């Protein structure tokens, strides 16, 4: 018999923090669900529940439309920390 690896269960950080609404202007919440190329990470990687993942998707799409988050990142000019300019 092959030994199966046991992974720890991922929990939704929004449920743990009891967040009811995810705002598109709050980039500190959204940056954990974006990859380094600004792609939306799936639930299986982030551990979000379905309800909060849908809220995150809507918020990211709204933030892209409001130009808080870029749609695409050039492969040749990948930025280390894209939110650094917003924090200053």
Secondary structure per residue as TSV (DSSP state, phi and psi in degrees):
chain	resnum	aa	ss	phi	psi
A	1	X	-	360.0	139.6
A	2	X	-	-86.5	143.1
A	3	X	-	-83.9	122.0
A	4	X	-	-86.2	142.0
A	5	X	-	-77.9	139.0
A	6	X	-	-103.7	118.2
A	7	X	-	-100.7	150.9
A	8	X	-	-73.5	145.0
A	9	X	-	-72.7	134.5
A	10	X	-	-86.7	136.5
A	11	X	-	-109.4	151.6
A	12	X	-	-73.9	118.3
A	13	X	H	-71.5	-22.5
A	14	X	H	-74.9	-35.0
A	15	X	H	-69.1	-39.2
A	16	X	H	-65.0	-36.1
A	17	X	T	-85.5	-1.8
A	18	X	T	55.9	47.3
A	19	X	-	-88.8	125.8
A	20	X	-	-95.4	-28.9
A	21	X	-	-137.1	132.8
A	22	X	-	-103.8	118.8
A	23	X	-	-90.3	142.0
A	24	X	T	-72.4	-16.0
A	25	X	T	-86.7	-13.0
A	26	X	-	-89.7	88.1
A	27	X	H	-74.7	-20.5
A	28	X	H	-67.4	-30.5
A	29	X	H	-76.5	-35.6
A	30	X	H	-79.6	-25.6
A	31	X	G	-69.0	-18.1
A	32	X	G	-78.9	-16.4
A	33	X	G	-105.1	10.4
A	34	X	B	-110.8	143.0
A	35	X	-	-81.5	-179.9
A	36	X	T	-68.7	-15.0
A	37	X	T	-104.2	17.6
A	38	X	S	65.6	26.7
A	39	X	-	-88.6	148.6
A	40	X	B	-76.9	124.2
A	41	X	-	-78.9	144.1
A	42	X	-	-73.5	166.4
A	43	X	H	-61.7	-35.7
A	44	X	H	-66.6	-22.4
A	45	X	H	-92.1	-37.9
A	46	X	H	-85.8	-29.7
A	47	X	-	86.7	10.0
A	48	X	-	-70.3	151.1
A	49	X	-	-78.5	168.9
A	50	X	H	-62.6	-42.4
A	51	X	H	-61.9	-46.5
A	52	X	H	-75.0	-30.3
A	53	X	H	-64.9	-39.4
A	54	X	H	-65.7	-38.7
A	55	X	H	-64.8	-40.1
A	56	X	H	-63.7	-43.6
A	57	X	H	-60.8	-45.3
A	58	X	H	-62.5	-43.6
A	59	X	H	-65.1	-39.6
A	60	X	H	-68.0	-41.3
A	61	X	H	-65.1	-37.3
A	62	X	H	-69.7	-38.7
A	63	X	H	-66.8	-34.1
A	64	X	H	-66.0	-41.6
A	65	X	H	-68.5	-31.7
A	66	X	T	-86.3	3.0
A	67	X	T	68.4	27.6
A	68	X	S	-81.9	-31.7
A	69	X	S	-126.8	134.2
A	70	X	-	-72.8	155.3
A	71	X	S	-73.4	-46.9
A	72	X	-	-133.4	160.7
A	73	X	-	-125.0	134.6
A	74	X	-	-66.1	136.9
A	75	X	S	-63.5	-32.3
A	76	X	S	-80.7	-24.3
A	77	X	S	-119.4	65.6
A	78	X	-	-79.4	128.1
A	79	X	-	-89.0	136.1
A	80	X	S	-64.1	-55.5
A	81	X	-	-129.5	96.0
A	82	X	T	-68.6	-19.9
A	83	X	T	-88.8	-1.0
A	84	X	H	-64.5	-39.4
A	85	X	H	-67.9	-30.0
A	86	X	H	-76.0	-29.5
A	87	X	H	-74.5	-26.4
A	88	X	-	-74.7	360.0
